Amino acid sequence: MKILFDRRHFSTFLCEALCVIALAHLSACSNFGAMQSSVTKSTTLGKDRIAEFVGSADRSAADRNNDLRRKPEQMLDFIGIRPGMTALDLSTGGGYTAELLARAIGPAGAVYGQSQPARLANVALRSAVAPEGNSSPQLKTVEQAPSATPAVRRTSAQALAQRAATALLSNLHAIVRVFEDPVPSELMARLDLVTLMFNYHDLGHMGVDRQQMNAAVFAGLKPGGLYIIADHAGRAGTGISESGTLHRIEEAFLREEVEAAGFKLAGSADFLRNPSDPRDKNTPEPAQPKDEFVLKFVKP
C-alpha cells in the first residue's frame, strides 16, 4: 500500500514535529538549570549554620571582640561560603579571617593564609614600584642602642600555626610569599576564593606592585572564582594617596585597578558602611566606625 503526502501537508507536519522536539529540549534544559541552581544554593551555608561557626565556644576572646567591628556573619553570607572550598587569605595577619574561613569551609576544603617574608633589619625596602600615599612610620628603619633588647613579635605564620594546632582547624595552612607572587604553583587555577581584608590600601605605601599581584590572583582562581576585598573608604579623588596617613583608599580607584586584571564586579555590600564618617581622618571625629566597603569580584 502506498502512502501519499501532499507536499504542503508534509511541510506543516514536519514543522510541527520539530517545534515539539525543540520545546521538549528547552524544557529539559530549564529543568537541568533549575537543578544546578538548587544544588549550588543547597551547598552554600545558610545564615543559621554560619551563626553556629561564628558562635563557636572555642573561638578566642580577642576574635569575639573583633567580631563587633567586622560583622563576620554578614561577611561570610555575602561571600557565599560553602564547604569544600579552597581559599587564600591575602595579608592574613593574625589569622582572624583565615580561621573563620577554615571553620566554615570544613575538612573537605583548605584555607591558606599568606604573609610576606620578613624584611631584615637595616635592609632597604624593596620597591618594584614607588611607594604611594606618603611614607609610613612602620617602614622606616629604627636604629636601636646596642644594649636595647629587640622586641619579639609573633609572625603571621606562627599565629596560623597556633590556630591550626587543633584537629578542628587542621585545614588551615600558612604560606610565606611576596604579594606580587602570592599563589604557590600547586594551587594555581585551583582557588575558589581569595580574600583581602582591610589591607589593600597598605600595598600603596609598601611599594607593592598591585598590578602584578592582581594578575597573580586572577591566574590562581578557577573560572567563576571570587576575589573579596574590604577596605576603609577614602574620599572621591584621593585614590590611594592617603594609604600611609589615613589608611584609606578610594573605592572607585580600587575597583578600577582590580577590573584591569580581568575581574568583573559581582556585587557590593553595605553592612560596614557609615555615611556619617567624613572620611578625612584616620579616626573619625566624633569617634565612630569608619566607613568601609566590601566588594565581590569574579573571574569570568
N, C-alpha and C positions, 0 to 999 in steps of 0.2 A: 504494500500500500504506500502510495506516495503522499507526502505531506507538503503542501504548497503554502508558502508565506507570501503575502503581499509585502512588497518592499517597504512601504510606509509603515505597515503594522509591525514589521520586524524591527525597524529603526526605533519605533516607540517602545517596543518591548525591551530592546537592548538598553535604551537609556534608563528605563525604569529599574531594570535589574542592576545596572551599575550604581544608581542612586541608593538602592537598598544596601548594596555591599559597602559603599562609602559611609553611609550613616552608621552601619554596624561597626565599621572600623573606628570611626570617630568616637562612638560610644565606648568602645573598648579602651581607646587611648585616654579618654576622660576618666574612666574608672581607674586605670592604671595610675594616672596622675594624682587622683584623689588618694589612692593607696599610698603612693610615695609621700604625699603631703602628710598623711596620717602617721606614717612611720616616723618621718622627721619630727613631727610635733610630739609624738609619744616618747622619743628618745631625749628630747630637751627637758631638763629638770624643771619641775613646776615650782612655784613660789613656796609652797609648804616644805618641799624637800630641801630647797635652798636654805630656808629658815632653820631647818634642823642642823645643817652643816655649820652655819654661822653661829648657832646657839650651842655648839658642842661644848660640853663642860670642861674638856681638856685644853681648850684654847687659852692662851696666856692672858693675864690681866692687861698687859700692855696692848695686845691686839684688840681686846674688847674695848679698851678706851679709844683706840684708833677708829673703831667702828663708828663712833659717834659722828666723826667728821667724814669718813669715807663712804658710809652707807653701802656696805658690801652686798646686802640682799638685792638692792636695786641694780647694782653694778653687774652681778652675776646673771640676773634676769635679763638685763639689757644685752649682755654678751650672747645669751642663748646657750649657756654652758650645758654640756651633755657628757655623760660617762664615756670613757674610752678615747677622749681627745688626746692629741699630742700638742703641748703648748710650750711656748717660750716667753718668759717674763724678762724683758729687757731692763737693765739697770735695777736689778731686783732688790738692792739694798739689804735690809734685814730680813727680807723674805715674807713680809706681810701678805702681799698679793699672791705670791707663789704658793704659799701654804693653803690659802683659800681655794685656789685653782686645783691643787692636788687633792684636797678633800672632796671637792665636787666632782672631779673627773674620775677619781677612784682608781683601784689597782689595775684595771684594764687599760688605762692610759698612762701618760707620763708628763711631768712638768719639769722644765729646765729653767733655772734661774741664772741669768747672765750678769756677770760683773766684769769690769775691765781690769787688766793686770795692774798691780800697784806700781806707782811711779817711784823710782828710787830717789832718795833724798839728794838735793842739790843737782838733780838732772833736769835740764830744761824741758818744759812741756813740749811734747811732740806736737806739731801743728801741720796737718795736711792742708788746712785752710786757716786763714787768720781768725783769731778769736773774735766773737761778736758780742755786743751787749755789755761793754765795759769789762775790765778785768775784775775777777772775783778774788777776794782776800784768800779764799781757800786754795787758790792756785799759786800763790806766792810762797817761795821757799823761806822758811823761818829759821834763822841761824840760832842754834841753841848753845848755851855755855857748855864747855867740856864736862862740867860736873852735873849738868842737868840730866835728870832721868827721863828718857824718851817715853812718851805716852804710848800705852799699849791699847790698840783698838782692834776689835774683832772684825775680820774681813767678812764680806758677803758670803764667800764660800764656807767659812766657818759657821756663820749664822745658819745657813741652809743645812749644813751637816748636823747641827744640833737639832733643828726642826725635824729632820728626816730620821732621827735616831729611833723613833717608834715605828713599829710594823705598820701602823695605820698610814704613815707618810713615807713608806719605802719607795713610792713612785716619784719622789722629789729629788732632783739632782742639780748640782751646781756645775756651771761651766764658766771658765775664765777666758774671755776673748775680748778683743778690742771692738768698739762699737761699729767700726766700718766693716767688720767681718764676724758678726755675732753668731752665725749658724754653722755648727760643725758639719762636715761633709756627709756624715751618716744620717743627718736629719734633713738634708737638702731636698726640697719638694715634698716633704713628709709632714710638715707642720699644719695643724688645723687652725691654730690660734697663736697670735703674738700680741702681747700687751706691753704698754709703756706708760706707766702711771706717774704723772706729775714731774717728769724729768726731761721731757723733750726740750724744754726751754734751756736747761743746763748745757745741752750739747753746743749751744752757741758760744758761751764764754769759755767752754772747754776746748774749743777749736776742733770739734769732731766734724768730719765730712759727712753731713747728713744725707746728701745725695747718694753717696756710696752706701751708707747704712740702709736707707730705704730700699735701694735696689737689691741689697742682700736679703732683706726681709721678704721682698716680693718673690725672689728666687726660692727662698726657703719654704714658702707657703704652697700648699696644694691649690689648684684652681678651686675657687669658692672659699678659700681660707680667709680668716678675719684678722684685721690689724686694728686693735682697740687702743686709742690714745686719749688720756685725760690730762688736763693741764690747767694752770692758773691763767685766767683771761687777762690780756692786755688791751689797751685802748686801740681804737681803729688807727691805722697808720704807723703804729710803733714797731710792727714786725717782731723781730727778736732782739731789738736794740736794748731792752731792759732786762735781759735774761740774768745778768750778774748783779743787778741792783735791786729791782723789784721782784725778780724771779717770776716773770710773767712773759707770755707770748701772745701775739695777736692770732685769734682763731683762724681768720681768713688766710693769713700768711702760712700757718702750719698746714692747713688744708691744701693750699696750692703746692707746697713742697711735696706732700705725700702723693697727691694725684699725679704729679710729674713723673713719679716712679711707675705709673701704670695702674694705681689703685682707683677704685670708684667709691665715692661716699655712699654708704648703705643706710646711714641713719645717725641721729644725734639724740642726746638725752639731756634733760633739764633738771634732774634731781639734785645736782650740785650747783645750780645757778643761783646767783644772788644779785638781782638788779640794783640793790641799794649800795653795792660796792662801787665807789668811784673809779677803781682800778688805777689809781695814781700813786699808791703807796704799797710797800711790801706787806705791811699790816694795816688793813683798813682802819680808818678813824671815822666815827667811834668804832671800838673793837667789834668785829662781826666776821662771819665766814667770808672767805674770798669768793669772788665769782669764778666758777670753774666750769669748763665744758668737757663733754665726753663725746668722742666721735668714733663711729664704726666704719672702717673701710673694708672693702672686699677685693680679693684678687679675681678678676673675671675668668 
